[in-house]
Amino acid sequence: MRYLIKLVAPALLICILYSFRQEDGTLSEERAGIAYYHFSHVRDTTRASNKWEEDFQLAFGPQQSVYLSATKRRQDSMHRAAFEEAERTNSITVNMGAWRPVTEEAVYINEQALLVNRSFRRANYLIKEPLEEIAWQISTETKQLLSYTCQKASGTVKGRAYTAWFTTDIPASFGPWKLHGLPGLILEAYDNANRIRFTCTRIETDTALPEGLSLNPPADATHTTNIAFLRMEAAYREGLLANAGNSDDVTVDNATINGQQMKAANTKPQLNYPLELPTKK
């Protein structure tokens, strides 16, 4: 795999910093519950030991929730701090530290709809999906998770069969990702092949939402469809490829990080076990 690094002109530093501040510039007064999850996903079944792992957070109220990447929020915060330090010292060098790919989208659920917020070139887009009624089968089997008594349920979500463990001690009908509709908060869920797993690691109740986080989707978001959004992304990628021969990008095949030599990967992992299966028509 080859990596492209854009050389950013110092004049752009203030613009980027300003866009960060606009995104997180106000402190929300909402109070909600917050559940933290560790997510594990075997995307490539030919390399089962190479799992995608990421931390997420679910903020929820009585009638709505938002689920997004906690890893992304931490990474964005570190990058924002790096830009602020560069601005403070008038430096043209920005130490961005480590960077890892993260989930960019956020999932909003309320009583009427499921909305997926995706960003593209720093603009927000909202994709509305049917709020499917999951036919959960609730069992009498129980177990303890994070000192909560949880009950077992099974159902099909986005084409995959899941086992979920929920607690009525927290009577919120939400869970990680697009899992919802049980009479209590879902603390653990995994698909039948055990290649997708959500594990709650911590819960906060009746707490102030962190800065920049709201249960409501971005007010400035443009409503679109999944097909239209994917077409827009594809058109942009095609434009980049068409101009690749004329670009001034720097191609890096090797890099030294903390004294350790790193080589670019020669093969890209397959995505043969997606999170969602295509809808049958």
Buried (B, 14 or more C-beta within 10 A) or exposed (E): EEEEEEEEEEEEBEEBBEEBEEBBEEEBEEEBBBBBBBBBBBBBEEEEEEBBEBBBBBBBBEEBBBBBBBBBBEBBBBBBEBBEEBBEEEEEEBEEEEEEEBBEBBBBBBEEBBBBBBBBEEEBBBBBBEBEEBEBEBEEEEEEBBEBEBBBBBBBBBEBEBBBBBBBBBEBBBBBBBBBBBBBBBBBBBBEEEBBBBBBEEBEBEEBBBEBBBBEBBEEBEEBEEEEBEEBEEEEEEEEEEEEEEEEBEEEEEEEEEEEEEEEEEEEEEEEBEBEEEEEE
